[in-house]
Amino acid sequence: MKNVPLIIFLFCCSFSFAQNVDDMVNFIKNNPQKSSIVINENGKETLNCRGNQLMPLASAAKTIIALEFANQVASKQINKTTKIAVKDINRYYIPFTDGGAHPAWLKSLKKTVNDSVTLLETAKGMIRFSSNANTEYLQDLLGMDKINANLKELKIKNHSPYYYFTAGALMTCLNPDNIEKDVWLSKLKNLNDAEYRKLCAQNHQKLKVDTNFIKQFNFKNLPIEIQKIWSNKIVASTTKEYAELLKKINSENYFKPEVQQVLQQIMEWPMEYASNKSNFLHLGQKGGSTSFVLTDAFYLTDLKGNKISCAFFFNDLSPSEQLLINKNFSNFESSIITNSKFRERLVKELN
């Protein structure tokens, strides 16, 4: 069983043309219910392959949370340099539910002052390392209503409402009546979205106030059928919506300058690599996965000022399909970024 419900995909430090991405292209062509991709180039949509198909986002959904963080910093509702206690974030960490993302973020901090970090460092950890604990903390701080309000403000129509990330994971093991496993599975599967989000909010409050609450759960050997229900209920949207969202960020003129500045600080972590600095003016990314889902959304501006935004999502993957896509993922992404001939091929074969 995969113990990686939500992970991030790192850009290669140096990009090269794809060695062999035929399997990826063929998979997208031959699996219409499982795949979708949209590419925008210099403001124009050049590829739309099932771009309006609603699909689970996994951690790509954290992009909107980063936007609300930037909004509240710009409007002075919060101060990005405010220090918060690491222990207050850790109360939302559940081992075996994020592929080691949260421990990796903590390790990257190297040294904290009085066991504290800034809000900006917390937001960066949510995007770069994909820490679900950081995400849950920020959702509580920013307010779920305000996060969801961005969907209307951005005119994003195809997007399910947000709920708490870590609290959602608890739903897989929360069995309040201690009923038989199959009965609980059926009950969990048949919860409507509103009921599910309500229970997630209740779980969040318990995590927030009761440090012992998490101790009753064991996620190390979670049955695959439970993981599937969890995966199916995560926040969903479309590749068209996310390619458009990243196009807005990449334009540098859609959001207010003070919002744009904070967004770039959070989203453009790949620019910390020297090889990226020598090839791009801007490069931002957020992706994620479950045992059944792989998503990626990125934007770039090259040294000549050319702009690309892209989102490609995969869902309902079998273990062998997950392996195939993981194997070719970096080459596929790198080829979209660096190879105009490859993008032309995608347009020809997938549009």
Buried (B, 14 or more C-beta within 10 A) or exposed (E): EBBBBBBBBEBBEEBEEBEEBEBBBEBBEEBEEBBBBBBBBEEEBBBBBBBEBBBBBBBBBBBBBBBBBBBBBBEEEBEBEBBBEBEBBBBBBBBBBBBBBBBBBBEEEEEBEEEBBBBBBBBBBBBBBBBBBBBBBBBBBBEBEEBBEBBEEBEBEBBBEBBBBBBBBBBBBBBEEEEEEEEBBEEBEEBEEEEBBEBBEBBBEBBBEEEEBBEEBEBEEBEEEBBBBBBBBBBBBBBBBBBBBBBBBBBBEEBEEBBBBBBBBBBBBBBEBEEBEEBBBBBBBBBBBBBBBBBBBBBBBBEEEEBBBBBBBBBBBEEEBBEBBEEBBBBBBBBBBBBEEBBEBBBEEBE
